[in-house]
Amino acid sequence: MYIYKAGVIGAGTMGAQIAQVISYAGLPVVLKDLSQESVDKGLATIRKIYQSRVDKGKMTATEMGQKLALVTGSTSFEDFKDVDLVIEAVFEDLGVKQKVFKELEAALPESSILATNTSALSISAIGSAIARPHKLVGLHFFNPAHVMKLVEVIPGLATSTETVDDTVAFAESLRKIPVRVQECAGFLVNRLLMPYLNEAALTLEDGAAPMKEIDQALTAAGLPMGPFVLLDMIGIDVAQKVADILYDAYGPRMAAAEIMQELVKRKRLGQKVGKGFYTDGEDTELPALLAEIRKRRGATPVTSRGFTPERVLYPMINEAVICLQEGVATATDIDIAMVAGMGFPQEKGGPLHLADAIGIDVVAAELTRLSRELGPRFWPAPMLKRMVAANYLGAKTKKGFFTY
């Protein structure tokens, strides 16, 4: 199925960016929100993105005008009668999304694809409220959508193969990198990212290293930014919400660090409010919170072997292996997703390539040690143990998650 015209529901930051991406690919797109004021803000966001390209000499003002002419603002579903694919990008609430899709379904042609940009909610649960769940698919863009290349394509239980294939082709037409992900809580990137971010927060709680030292260690390991800078950028409230969804699905290994909950309570939500893990000037509140958490636990700082970035990186590798076991995605797609969606160092190839380079036996042994010292959240994935037993140790034996 060829997509001749697309629509986006929700003219907030993500919705506007997605509409810009569609128009940049040369497709007409309708951008809808509840009020004209919200629509106008979305259109202004799109204009700003294009103006930035003009200012940098990447396009002419004439070309900008041609692209902007492809975008139509709307407050009515009447303008969706000839739309082939619609992407919903509204508030992350199951009831709200189900209501939107019920209204959309009534307005769209029967052949139209219904896509949701949800980052964590169940595609199947959203689809349970509509008459055509086989036409519903997850199409998860990453922020900022006009910059990030990755999109996750997630079928629900009822989604047809044709819908998935057409959505992948559409994403490719937008010059994105689509990765097929089987439905699970957190999908792929967020599911792997949260154990990494959460372990950094737990490391800080333990007193194993100061925040800046942890961030510097991870950037030295090749990450584009440290975990606390990234948490502040994402929004600590957003990270906390994703952590809660993952905990509900996967249990104790995903239990969120207390410090994140405490910061959310105190409205220290990150860059959007000017204060999160980091803040301008001297910060007496964060050290006091950390001391309070340690006192409540009766814990002393964990400094027996010092801090190494492996403590933070290995939970991500372990979760990648668990996802591979479960068939959430292929080994290649897992690594592509983490490089394109999280900024995992390209030269390291992704978490599974990194495990092969380190040695799967080394990774499994270190996870076992960490599980003894710090708890069962580090318990090695069964697949790691099977691979060690079979001498699939990675690059050094020329066979691991990949062959060499």
Buried (B, 14 or more C-beta within 10 A) or exposed (E): BEBEBBBBBBBBBBBBBBBBBBBBBEBBBBBBBEEEEBBEBBBEBBBEBBBEBBEEEEBEEEEBEEBBEBBBBBBEBEBBEEBBBBBBBBEBEBEEBBEBBEBBBEBBEEEBBBBBBBBBBBBBBBBBBBEBBBBBBBBBBBBEBBEBBBBBBBBBEBBBEEBBEBBBEBBEBBEBBBBBBEBBBBBBBBBBBBBBBBBBBBBBBBBBBEBEBBBBBBBEBBBEBBBBBBBBBBBBBBBBBBBBBBBEBBEEBBBBBBBBBBBBEEEBBBBBBEBBBBBEEEBEBBEEBBEEBBEEEEEEEBEEEEBBBBBBBBBBBBBBBBBBEEEBBBBBBBBBBBBBBBBBBEEBBBBBBBBBBBBBBBBBBBBBEBBEEBEEBBBBBEBBBEBBEEEBBBBBBEBBBBEE
